[in-house]
Amino acid sequence: MIKSTKKKILEKIFPVKPPLYADKFLNKFLWHKPGNNNVYLTFDDGPTPIITEKVLNILEKKQVKATFFCLGRNIDKNPQIYNDIITKGHSVGNHTYSHLNGWKTKYKEYINDVDLASNQIKSKLFRPPYGKIKPFQLLNLSKKYKIVMWDVLSGDFSKNIDKETCLNNVVNYASDGSIIVFHDSIKASENMLYALPLAIDNLKNKGYNFDVIYGE
């Protein structure tokens, strides 16, 4: 009973899955890709020294590909790690240059920040940081990008959950076509690095395949 109550409280703090109305009304977003028994691992906020490199090692060991939504400012600091993501066969997407919150950022500033990141990130995929974007920002960017959201949020970044809960968020909620969010950031690293390999093994045992999201 205590564990059940805790789970309900945590789901109110941040929903693991998006609201039921999201897919129906926000059809400019890609929330999931069902149909082939695939799941899609995605990583936000990198590339980050050591952390992203550990993720790449795990993915290589597990023979899994993923999609990395990168920050332009982090690519500037870590160009070789970014190149490693690409050369190892993973997909990349634009996550803005400065990790801006679209709800709190003026239209032109936001678009300019995305454009700045596009100088390095040659991809037609875009994910808004925090999942927050205003209608006019969306209208502009959806003409040039596939806007990728998610239907399973690991919660690895949250101080309110432990690593076991992070793992359970993925393995309990993932289904055919799920787009799963992890973060290759320092803040999320403890939960993420624990949950990632175990989640991959669990989902493979359930018969799921892993694929990347392409920008075409």
ROSELO-945251 format. One record per residue: chain; z negated, x, y negated of N, C-alpha, C in turn. Coordinates in pm, 1 decimal. Layout:
! residues N
("A"; (Z; X; Y); (Z; X; Y); (Z; X; Y))
...
END
This chain:
! residues 216
("A"; (0.0; 82.8; 119.9); (0.0; 0.0; 0.0); (0.0; 86.6; -125.3))
("A"; (-81.4; 193.2; -122.8); (-87.2; 282.4; -238.7); (47.6; 348.9; -260.1))
("A"; (109.9; 396.7; -150.4); (238.7; 463.0; -163.0); (344.1; 365.9; -213.5))
("A"; (340.8; 241.2; -166.1); (437.2; 140.6; -209.8); (422.7; 111.2; -358.6))
("A"; (298.0; 98.4; -403.2); (272.3; 72.2; -544.6); (319.1; 189.0; -630.3))
("A"; (292.6; 310.9; -584.5); (335.9; 430.2; -658.3); (486.9; 433.1; -670.3))
("A"; (556.8; 397.0; -562.2); (702.4; 396.8; -564.2); (755.2; 300.0; -668.6))
("A"; (695.1; 179.5; -675.8); (740.0; 80.4; -773.6); (717.2; 128.7; -915.9))
("A"; (604.5; 195.8; -938.1); (574.6; 248.4; -1071.6); (676.1; 355.5; -1110.5))
("A"; (704.7; 445.4; -1016.7); (799.3; 553.3; -1044.3); (939.0; 499.7; -1070.7))
("A"; (978.0; 393.6; -999.2); (1111.1; 337.4; -1019.3); (1123.1; 271.3; -1156.4))
("A"; (1011.0; 230.0; -1213.8); (1015.0; 175.8; -1348.7); (1027.0; 286.8; -1452.0))
("A"; (970.4; 403.5; -1421.9); (979.6; 517.2; -1513.8); (1124.5; 561.5; -1526.7))
("A"; (1193.1; 577.7; -1417.1); (1337.5; 603.6; -1418.7); (1396.2; 547.4; -1290.0))
("A"; (1495.9; 458.8; -1300.7); (1554.6; 399.3; -1181.5); (1637.0; 500.7; -1105.0))
("A"; (1616.1; 505.5; -974.0); (1695.3; 594.9; -890.2); (1840.3; 548.4; -889.6))
("A"; (1860.5; 416.8; -882.0); (1993.7; 359.3; -887.0); (2011.9; 287.1; -1020.1))
("A"; (2136.5; 278.1; -1071.0); (2160.2; 210.9; -1197.9); (2136.6; 60.6; -1184.7))
("A"; (2122.2; -10.7; -1295.7); (2104.5; -156.0; -1290.5); (2222.4; -222.6; -1221.0))
("A"; (2198.8; -337.9; -1158.2); (2303.2; -406.6; -1083.3); (2421.4; -444.3; -1171.7))
("A"; (2396.8; -470.3; -1300.0); (2504.5; -512.4; -1389.0); (2591.6; -395.8; -1435.2))
("A"; (2546.1; -273.0; -1413.2); (2614.0; -157.7; -1472.6); (2757.7; -145.2; -1424.3))
("A"; (2778.3; -153.6; -1293.3); (2912.3; -134.2; -1238.4); (3006.1; -245.4; -1282.6))
("A"; (2953.5; -364.9; -1299.9); (3037.0; -479.5; -1333.2); (3082.3; -476.2; -1478.3))
("A"; (2991.7; -442.7; -1568.7); (3021.8; -453.4; -1710.8); (3063.3; -320.5; -1773.5))
("A"; (3023.6; -210.2; -1714.9); (3058.5; -80.8; -1772.0); (3166.2; -15.4; -1687.3))
("A"; (3281.5; -83.8; -1676.7); (3385.1; -39.4; -1584.2); (3464.7; 80.4; -1633.5))
("A"; (3435.5; 128.9; -1751.1); (3498.5; 252.7; -1795.6); (3432.1; 374.0; -1731.8))
("A"; (3318.5; 352.5; -1668.1); (3246.7; 459.3; -1599.9); (3280.1; 459.9; -1451.4))
("A"; (3278.0; 578.5; -1392.7); (3284.1; 590.9; -1247.5); (3141.6; 604.5; -1196.3))
("A"; (3094.7; 504.2; -1121.9); (2957.8; 503.1; -1071.9); (2951.0; 549.7; -926.4))
("A"; (3051.9; 517.2; -848.0); (3053.5; 555.7; -706.8); (3197.2; 546.7; -656.7))
("A"; (3223.8; 607.3; -539.3); (3358.4; 612.6; -483.4); (3353.2; 575.4; -335.0))
("A"; (3329.6; 449.4; -303.7); (3315.5; 410.5; -163.1); (3448.6; 405.2; -89.4))
("A"; (3441.1; 407.8; 44.6); (3559.2; 384.5; 124.9); (3587.7; 487.5; 231.4))
("A"; (3540.7; 612.0; 215.1); (3573.7; 716.5; 311.3); (3450.6; 778.5; 376.9))
("A"; (3337.0; 711.9; 363.2); (3211.0; 763.7; 416.9); (3176.5; 900.4; 358.2))
("A"; (3219.2; 921.3; 231.8); (3186.8; 1043.2; 159.6); (3069.4; 1020.6; 66.8))
("A"; (2996.7; 1126.5; 38.9); (2902.3; 1128.5; -72.2); (2939.7; 1246.8; -160.9))
("A"; (2895.5; 1240.4; -286.1); (2938.6; 1338.5; -385.2); (2816.8; 1400.0; -453.7))
("A"; (2791.0; 1526.6; -423.9); (2682.6; 1597.3; -490.6); (2730.9; 1642.8; -627.8))
("A"; (2650.1; 1617.6; -730.0); (2682.0; 1666.0; -863.7); (2560.4; 1735.9; -922.7))
("A"; (2588.2; 1833.7; -1007.9); (2483.1; 1912.6; -1071.1); (2507.1; 1917.4; -1221.2))
("A"; (2403.5; 1887.8; -1297.4); (2412.5; 1886.1; -1443.9); (2337.7; 2003.7; -1505.7))
("A"; (2385.8; 2045.4; -1622.4); (2313.4; 2132.9; -1716.3); (2331.1; 2282.7; -1694.6))
("A"; (2402.3; 2325.5; -1591.2); (2423.4; 2468.3; -1572.9); (2540.6; 2518.8; -1656.1))
("A"; (2585.7; 2640.3; -1625.8); (2529.6; 2731.6; -1525.2); (2403.7; 2802.1; -1574.0))
("A"; (2308.9; 2818.8; -1482.5); (2180.1; 2879.8; -1513.4); (2158.0; 3000.7; -1422.5))
("A"; (2127.6; 3116.0; -1479.1); (2106.4; 3235.1; -1395.4); (2004.4; 3209.4; -1285.0))
("A"; (2027.8; 3264.9; -1171.6); (1944.8; 3255.5; -1050.8); (1952.4; 3114.8; -991.4))
("A"; (1927.2; 3010.5; -1071.8); (1923.0; 2874.3; -1018.6); (2060.2; 2832.3; -966.3))
("A"; (2161.3; 2841.7; -1050.1); (2295.5; 2802.6; -1005.7); (2342.1; 2891.2; -891.3))
("A"; (2308.2; 3017.3; -896.8); (2346.7; 3108.5; -789.2); (2282.0; 3068.8; -656.8))
("A"; (2157.4; 3024.5; -661.2); (2090.1; 2976.8; -540.0); (2157.1; 2849.6; -487.7))
("A"; (2196.0; 2761.7; -579.1); (2266.5; 2639.7; -539.0); (2397.4; 2675.4; -469.4))
("A"; (2472.5; 2766.6; -528.1); (2599.3; 2807.8; -468.2); (2579.1; 2866.3; -328.6))
("A"; (2472.2; 2941.3; -310.6); (2442.8; 2998.6; -179.2); (2409.6; 2890.5; -77.1))
("A"; (2332.1; 2791.9; -119.6); (2298.0; 2680.7; -29.5); (2424.4; 2605.2; 10.3))
("A"; (2507.2; 2573.7; -88.3); (2629.4; 2498.2; -60.1); (2723.3; 2575.9; 32.1))
("A"; (2731.6; 2706.6; 11.1); (2816.7; 2788.8; 97.1); (2762.7; 2791.6; 239.8))
("A"; (2631.9; 2805.2; 253.5); (2570.1; 2809.1; 385.5); (2589.6; 2676.6; 459.6))
("A"; (2580.8; 2566.4; 384.3); (2594.6; 2434.0; 444.6); (2739.9; 2388.9; 453.6))
("A"; (2830.8; 2469.5; 399.0); (2974.2; 2438.5; 397.5); (3001.5; 2305.1; 329.1))
("A"; (2948.3; 2294.9; 207.6); (2959.4; 2173.3; 128.1); (3012.9; 2209.6; -10.2))
("A"; (3099.6; 2124.3; -64.0); (3148.6; 2141.2; -200.2); (3082.0; 2038.0; -290.9))
("A"; (3075.3; 2069.6; -420.5); (3007.4; 1982.0; -515.8); (3080.8; 1984.7; -650.0))
("A"; (3032.8; 1903.8; -741.8); (3090.0; 1895.5; -876.3); (2982.8; 1933.3; -977.2))
("A"; (3013.8; 2029.2; -1062.9); (2918.3; 2080.6; -1160.6); (2957.7; 2036.6; -1301.3))
("A"; (2868.9; 1960.3; -1365.4); (2890.0; 1920.0; -1504.7); (2816.7; 2020.3; -1593.6))
("A"; (2895.5; 2105.4; -1657.3); (2841.5; 2223.8; -1724.3); (2830.7; 2205.9; -1875.2))
("A"; (2736.5; 2279.2; -1932.1); (2719.4; 2285.1; -2076.8); (2797.1; 2403.8; -2131.5))
("A"; (2872.4; 2380.3; -2238.3); (2949.1; 2488.0; -2297.0); (2864.2; 2606.4; -2338.9))
("A"; (2745.9; 2579.7; -2395.6); (2660.5; 2688.2; -2442.1); (2611.6; 2774.0; -2325.8))
("A"; (2593.7; 2713.0; -2209.0); (2550.1; 2790.2; -2092.6); (2664.4; 2870.3; -2031.7))
("A"; (2784.9; 2819.6; -2044.8); (2900.3; 2897.8; -2000.1); (2915.8; 3021.2; -2087.7))
("A"; (2894.0; 3005.7; -2219.1); (2900.6; 3120.5; -2310.0); (2803.7; 3230.7; -2267.6))
("A"; (2686.8; 3188.9; -2220.9); (2584.4; 3285.3; -2182.0); (2607.8; 3340.7; -2041.6))
("A"; (2672.7; 3261.3; -1957.5); (2684.5; 3298.9; -1815.8); (2826.7; 3276.5; -1764.3))
("A"; (2924.8; 3343.4; -1823.2); (3064.2; 3318.5; -1784.3); (3094.2; 3352.4; -1638.6))
("A"; (3030.6; 3455.7; -1585.0); (3059.8; 3495.8; -1447.8); (3011.4; 3391.0; -1348.0))
("A"; (2895.0; 3332.1; -1375.6); (2844.5; 3227.1; -1285.2); (2938.4; 3107.6; -1287.9))
("A"; (2987.8; 3073.6; -1406.2); (3083.7; 2962.7; -1418.2); (3209.8; 2993.6; -1337.6))
("A"; (3258.1; 3115.1; -1348.9); (3375.5; 3154.7; -1271.9); (3348.8; 3147.8; -1121.6))
("A"; (3226.4; 3182.1; -1081.3); (3190.2; 3175.4; -939.6); (3195.5; 3031.5; -887.6))
("A"; (3150.4; 2936.7; -970.4); (3156.8; 2795.0; -931.6); (3300.2; 2757.2; -896.4))
("A"; (3392.1; 2797.8; -980.4); (3533.0; 2761.2; -962.0); (3594.8; 2834.9; -844.5))
("A"; (3570.1; 2964.4; -836.3); (3633.5; 3043.7; -729.9); (3581.6; 3005.8; -591.4))
("A"; (3463.2; 2949.2; -585.0); (3408.6; 2905.1; -456.4); (3456.9; 2765.7; -417.6))
("A"; (3546.1; 2708.0; -498.7); (3611.3; 2583.5; -460.7); (3543.9; 2456.4; -506.9))
("A"; (3449.0; 2467.3; -598.6); (3382.2; 2348.7; -650.0); (3457.0; 2292.3; -771.1))
("A"; (3430.6; 2167.9; -801.5); (3490.1; 2103.1; -917.6); (3395.3; 2115.6; -1036.8))
("A"; (3450.3; 2110.9; -1157.9); (3367.9; 2118.7; -1278.3); (3400.9; 2003.7; -1372.1))
("A"; (3304.3; 1971.7; -1458.9); (3323.5; 1869.8; -1559.8); (3251.5; 1907.2; -1687.3))
("A"; (3288.6; 1841.3; -1794.3); (3233.9; 1864.0; -1928.2); (3104.2; 1783.4; -1944.9))
("A"; (3000.1; 1850.1; -1991.6); (2869.5; 1785.5; -2012.2); (2823.3; 1806.5; -2157.9))
("A"; (2920.1; 1821.7; -2246.4); (2905.0; 1858.0; -2387.7); (2872.9; 2006.9; -2401.7))
("A"; (2878.8; 2055.1; -2521.2); (2844.6; 2194.5; -2547.2); (2694.1; 2212.3; -2559.2))
("A"; (2626.5; 2118.3; -2626.7); (2486.5; 2136.9; -2667.8); (2387.9; 2040.3; -2603.8))
("A"; (2431.6; 1964.1; -2503.6); (2346.2; 1865.4; -2436.9); (2296.4; 1759.7; -2536.4))
("A"; (2390.9; 1698.7; -2604.9); (2357.1; 1599.3; -2706.4); (2329.7; 1462.6; -2643.9))
("A"; (2235.4; 1392.3; -2704.5); (2207.1; 1253.7; -2670.4); (2299.2; 1166.5; -2755.2))
("A"; (2394.5; 1101.6; -2690.7); (2492.8; 1022.8; -2764.5); (2432.8; 911.9; -2848.0))
("A"; (2321.1; 854.8; -2803.0); (2258.6; 746.9; -2879.1); (2199.2; 796.3; -3010.3))
("A"; (2169.0; 925.0; -3016.3); (2103.4; 980.6; -3134.3); (2196.3; 1070.2; -3216.6))
("A"; (2323.0; 1073.0; -3181.7); (2416.3; 1165.4; -3245.3); (2529.9; 1088.8; -3310.8))
("A"; (2567.6; 1129.9; -3429.3); (2677.3; 1065.0; -3500.3); (2808.3; 1085.9; -3425.7))
("A"; (2897.5; 990.6; -3443.4); (3022.8; 986.9; -3369.6); (3099.4; 1118.7; -3377.2))
("A"; (3129.3; 1165.2; -3497.0); (3212.3; 1284.0; -3513.5); (3143.6; 1407.5; -3456.3))
("A"; (3013.1; 1419.7; -3478.8); (2939.6; 1534.3; -3426.7); (2945.8; 1538.0; -3274.5))
("A"; (2933.5; 1421.5; -3214.2); (2935.1; 1413.7; -3068.4); (3072.2; 1452.3; -3013.0))
("A"; (3177.0; 1394.6; -3069.3); (3312.2; 1423.3; -3022.8); (3345.6; 1570.6; -3042.4))
("A"; (3307.2; 1625.9; -3156.4); (3332.8; 1768.3; -3182.1); (3261.5; 1857.6; -3081.6))
("A"; (3142.1; 1817.0; -3041.1); (3065.7; 1896.1; -2944.9); (3133.1; 1894.9; -2808.3))
("A"; (3183.4; 1778.8; -2767.7); (3257.9; 1769.6; -2641.5); (3384.4; 1854.1; -2649.2))
("A"; (3454.3; 1845.6; -2762.1); (3577.2; 1923.2; -2780.2); (3548.7; 2073.7; -2774.3))
("A"; (3435.5; 2114.0; -2830.1); (3399.2; 2255.6; -2827.6); (3380.1; 2302.6; -2683.6))
("A"; (3314.8; 2220.8; -2603.7); (3295.2; 2256.3; -2462.8); (3427.1; 2260.9; -2387.0))
("A"; (3523.1; 2177.6; -2429.7); (3651.3; 2171.9; -2359.3); (3732.3; 2299.9; -2374.5))
("A"; (3695.7; 2383.5; -2469.9); (3763.0; 2512.8; -2482.8); (3740.7; 2599.5; -2359.1))
("A"; (3627.9; 2578.1; -2292.4); (3596.0; 2655.1; -2172.0); (3615.6; 2574.3; -2044.1))
("A"; (3586.5; 2445.6; -2052.2); (3587.2; 2360.6; -1933.0); (3718.5; 2284.4; -1925.9))
("A"; (3810.1; 2333.0; -1846.3); (3941.8; 2271.0; -1834.1); (3935.7; 2164.2; -1725.6))
("A"; (3884.0; 2050.5; -1763.6); (3862.5; 1942.1; -1668.1); (3875.7; 1808.9; -1739.3))
("A"; (3919.0; 1708.4; -1665.2); (3928.0; 1573.4; -1719.0); (3806.0; 1489.8; -1681.7))
("A"; (3702.4; 1555.4; -1632.8); (3577.2; 1486.5; -1600.8); (3478.1; 1505.8; -1714.5))
("A"; (3404.4; 1400.9; -1745.3); (3298.9; 1410.6; -1847.0); (3180.0; 1327.9; -1802.8))
("A"; (3061.0; 1384.8; -1820.8); (2937.3; 1310.0; -1799.4); (2850.5; 1323.3; -1923.5))
("A"; (2811.7; 1211.9; -1984.6); (2725.9; 1218.7; -2103.2); (2583.7; 1259.2; -2065.4))
("A"; (2525.8; 1356.8; -2134.7); (2385.7; 1391.6; -2108.2); (2295.9; 1268.8; -2118.8))
("A"; (2200.4; 1259.3; -2029.8); (2106.1; 1146.9; -2020.5); (2176.1; 1016.3; -1982.1))
("A"; (2307.7; 1020.3; -1962.6); (2382.1; 897.7; -1938.4); (2393.2; 810.2; -2061.5))
("A"; (2372.6; 868.0; -2180.3); (2367.1; 790.5; -2303.7); (2487.7; 820.0; -2391.6))
("A"; (2563.7; 715.5; -2419.3); (2683.3; 729.1; -2500.0); (2708.6; 598.2; -2573.3))
("A"; (2748.1; 606.1; -2699.6); (2774.9; 487.9; -2780.6); (2915.4; 434.7; -2751.2))
("A"; (2939.3; 305.9; -2780.2); (3069.7; 245.5; -2749.4); (3188.8; 318.5; -2810.6))
("A"; (3181.5; 359.9; -2936.8); (3295.8; 425.7; -2998.2); (3315.1; 567.7; -2944.7))
("A"; (3206.5; 633.3; -2907.7); (3217.8; 763.1; -2841.1); (3289.3; 744.9; -2706.9))
("A"; (3248.1; 642.5; -2634.6); (3308.1; 612.0; -2504.9); (3455.8; 577.1; -2519.7))
("A"; (3487.4; 496.8; -2620.1); (3626.3; 455.8; -2641.8); (3715.6; 576.9; -2664.5))
("A"; (3668.1; 671.5; -2743.1); (3744.3; 793.1; -2770.1); (3758.7; 878.1; -2644.0))
("A"; (3647.6; 906.9; -2579.4); (3647.5; 1002.4; -2469.0); (3714.1; 947.3; -2343.1))
("A"; (3710.1; 815.4; -2324.9); (3770.5; 757.8; -2204.7); (3923.0; 765.8; -2208.1))
("A"; (3980.0; 795.3; -2323.4); (4124.1; 815.6; -2332.9); (4165.2; 951.5; -2275.8))
("A"; (4069.8; 1043.6; -2272.1); (4099.9; 1180.8; -2228.4); (4027.6; 1220.0; -2099.4))
("A"; (3919.2; 1149.1; -2068.1); (3834.3; 1189.5; -1956.4); (3807.0; 1073.8; -1860.7))
("A"; (3778.3; 1109.9; -1736.3); (3715.7; 1017.6; -1642.8); (3565.5; 1032.0; -1665.4))
("A"; (3499.3; 924.8; -1705.4); (3356.7; 929.5; -1738.3); (3277.0; 905.8; -1610.3))
("A"; (3209.8; 1008.5; -1564.2); (3142.6; 1003.8; -1434.3); (2992.0; 984.4; -1452.7))
("A"; (2941.3; 877.6; -1396.7); (2797.5; 852.0; -1397.9); (2742.3; 880.8; -1257.0))
("A"; (2664.5; 787.9; -1202.0); (2605.1; 810.8; -1069.9); (2549.2; 680.7; -1017.3))
("A"; (2521.9; 678.6; -888.0); (2446.8; 565.5; -833.8); (2322.3; 609.7; -758.1))
("A"; (2297.4; 742.6; -755.5); (2171.0; 793.1; -701.4); (2122.8; 907.3; -790.0))
("A"; (2005.8; 888.9; -848.4); (1944.0; 990.2; -934.0); (1827.8; 1052.9; -858.1))
("A"; (1837.4; 1182.7; -830.9); (1732.6; 1247.8; -751.9); (1597.9; 1249.5; -823.9))
("A"; (1602.0; 1257.0; -957.6); (1477.4; 1267.4; -1034.2); (1417.5; 1406.4; -1031.8))
("A"; (1496.7; 1506.3; -992.8); (1444.4; 1642.3; -980.2); (1385.1; 1697.7; -1109.1))
("A"; (1430.1; 1646.5; -1221.2); (1386.9; 1694.4; -1353.3); (1251.1; 1640.1; -1395.2))
("A"; (1200.8; 1538.5; -1327.8); (1083.3; 1465.3; -1374.3); (951.7; 1529.9; -1331.1))
("A"; (858.6; 1538.4; -1422.5); (724.0; 1587.0; -1391.9); (641.8; 1481.3; -1319.3))
("A"; (694.5; 1359.5; -1313.4); (620.0; 1249.0; -1254.7); (641.6; 1233.9; -1104.7))
("A"; (729.9; 1316.0; -1047.5); (750.5; 1306.3; -904.1); (737.3; 1444.6; -839.9))
("A"; (705.5; 1445.2; -710.9); (696.9; 1571.4; -638.5); (825.8; 1593.7; -560.6))
("A"; (834.9; 1706.9; -493.7); (960.2; 1743.1; -428.7); (993.8; 1652.2; -310.5))
("A"; (891.8; 1598.1; -244.4); (918.4; 1506.6; -133.1); (979.3; 1376.0; -184.4))
("A"; (929.8; 1328.4; -297.5); (985.1; 1206.9; -356.7); (1128.5; 1230.5; -401.2))
("A"; (1154.7; 1347.6; -455.5); (1290.6; 1384.0; -494.3); (1383.6; 1376.4; -373.7))
("A"; (1341.0; 1433.9; -264.0); (1420.0; 1428.6; -141.2); (1440.5; 1284.6; -95.8))
("A"; (1334.5; 1206.9; -95.1); (1343.7; 1068.2; -49.5); (1433.0; 983.7; -139.1))
("A"; (1433.7; 1014.3; -268.4); (1521.2; 940.7; -359.6); (1667.1; 952.9; -316.7))
("A"; (1702.3; 1069.1; -266.7); (1840.9; 1091.4; -225.6); (1868.2; 1030.7; -88.7))
("A"; (1788.0; 1064.5; 9.6); (1820.5; 1023.3; 146.7); (1799.1; 873.3; 168.7))
("A"; (1709.5; 811.4; 92.1); (1683.2; 668.2; 110.7); (1782.1; 579.0; 36.7))
("A"; (1842.5; 630.6; -69.0); (1928.3; 546.8; -152.6); (2076.9; 578.6; -139.7))
("A"; (2112.8; 693.7; -86.7); (2254.3; 728.8; -74.6); (2324.0; 638.3; 26.3))
("A"; (2448.3; 604.4; -5.1); (2530.1; 522.8; 83.9); (2675.7; 566.2; 67.6))
("A"; (2765.4; 499.7; 136.1); (2906.3; 536.1; 130.1); (2955.5; 539.7; -14.8))
("A"; (3006.3; 655.2; -56.5); (3061.3; 669.3; -190.7); (2962.6; 707.5; -297.7))
("A"; (2837.3; 731.7; -262.0); (2736.0; 761.6; -363.3); (2767.0; 890.6; -439.3))
("A"; (2746.7; 883.6; -570.0); (2750.2; 1000.5; -656.7); (2605.4; 1036.4; -686.4))
("A"; (2564.0; 1152.5; -640.7); (2423.3; 1193.2; -642.9); (2402.2; 1298.7; -751.0))
("A"; (2298.1; 1282.0; -830.3); (2272.0; 1376.1; -939.3); (2153.2; 1466.5; -908.5))
("A"; (2180.8; 1597.8; -911.7); (2079.0; 1701.4; -918.9); (2101.4; 1778.4; -1048.8))
("A"; (2009.9; 1869.4; -1079.9); (2022.9; 1952.7; -1199.9); (2001.4; 2099.5; -1161.8))
("A"; (2097.3; 2184.8; -1197.0); (2078.3; 2328.8; -1174.1); (2020.5; 2391.5; -1301.0))
("A"; (1900.9; 2345.2; -1334.0); (1828.2; 2390.0; -1452.3); (1692.1; 2444.7; -1410.6))
("A"; (1629.0; 2518.5; -1499.0); (1497.5; 2574.0; -1469.2); (1395.5; 2462.2; -1447.1))
("A"; (1398.8; 2361.6; -1533.3); (1300.8; 2253.1; -1525.3); (1306.5; 2179.9; -1391.3))
("A"; (1425.6; 2163.8; -1338.8); (1442.6; 2086.4; -1215.6); (1439.5; 2172.1; -1090.2))
("A"; (1434.0; 2302.3; -1105.0); (1463.5; 2392.8; -993.5); (1369.9; 2376.7; -873.5))
("A"; (1241.4; 2361.1; -896.7); (1148.3; 2353.7; -783.4); (1178.8; 2234.3; -694.6))
("A"; (1191.5; 2116.2; -755.7); (1223.2; 1996.6; -677.5); (1362.6; 2005.8; -616.5))
("A"; (1458.7; 2049.5; -696.3); (1597.6; 2051.2; -652.9); (1620.2; 2146.4; -536.5))
("A"; (1568.2; 2269.0; -548.4); (1592.9; 2368.5; -444.0); (1523.6; 2332.8; -313.1))
("A"; (1416.5; 2256.9; -320.2); (1352.6; 2206.5; -198.4); (1434.6; 2092.6; -138.0))
("A"; (1473.8; 1997.7; -222.1); (1536.7; 1875.6; -172.2); (1681.6; 1895.3; -129.2))
("A"; (1754.3; 1982.3; -197.1); (1898.5; 1993.3; -173.4); (1935.4; 2024.1; -28.9))
("A"; (1887.3; 2132.5; 31.0); (1931.4; 2161.7; 169.1); (1886.6; 2056.5; 269.4))
("A"; (1768.3; 2000.7; 248.5); (1718.6; 1898.1; 340.6); (1798.3; 1768.8; 326.2))
("A"; (1836.3; 1735.6; 202.9); (1917.1; 1616.1; 180.1); (2054.7; 1631.4; 244.6))
("A"; (2113.0; 1749.4; 231.2); (2243.6; 1773.7; 292.9); (2234.5; 1754.8; 444.3))
("A"; (2134.7; 1814.8; 506.8); (2118.8; 1802.3; 651.2); (2098.7; 1656.4; 692.7))
("A"; (2014.5; 1586.2; 619.0); (1985.3; 1446.1; 650.8); (2110.9; 1360.1; 641.0))
("A"; (2186.8; 1377.8; 533.3); (2305.9; 1295.7; 513.3); (2415.3; 1330.3; 613.3))
("A"; (2425.9; 1457.4; 649.3); (2520.5; 1495.0; 754.9); (2482.7; 1428.0; 886.4))
("A"; (2353.4; 1425.7; 916.6); (2307.1; 1362.8; 1040.9); (2335.5; 1213.3; 1042.9))
("A"; (2345.3; 1153.1; 926.2); (2378.6; 1010.5; 915.5); (2528.8; 986.3; 921.1))
("A"; (2605.8; 1095.4; 927.9); (2750.2; 1081.7; 942.3); (2829.5; 1089.2; 813.1))
("A"; (2763.7; 1126.2; 704.9); (2835.6; 1135.1; 577.9); (2907.2; 1268.7; 564.0))
("A"; (3020.7; 1264.8; 495.5); (3092.9; 1384.7; 457.3); (3067.9; 1411.2; 309.6))
("A"; (3092.9; 1533.6; 266.6); (3073.0; 1570.7; 126.6); (3208.0; 1605.8; 64.2))
("A"; (3229.9; 1554.4; -55.6); (3355.1; 1582.1; -124.9); (3326.3; 1606.8; -272.4))
("A"; (3427.4; 1654.8; -343.5); (3413.3; 1677.3; -487.0); (3485.9; 1566.5; -561.7))
("A"; (3452.3; 1552.0; -689.1); (3520.5; 1456.7; -776.3); (3625.7; 1533.1; -854.8))
("A"; (3748.1; 1487.4; -847.9); (3857.1; 1551.9; -919.4); (3889.3; 1476.6; -1047.9))
("A"; (3943.3; 1548.6; -1143.5); (3969.8; 1490.2; -1274.5); (4104.4; 1422.6; -1288.5))
("A"; (4186.2; 1428.4; -1185.0); (4319.0; 1369.6; -1199.5); (4310.2; 1216.9; -1207.2))
END
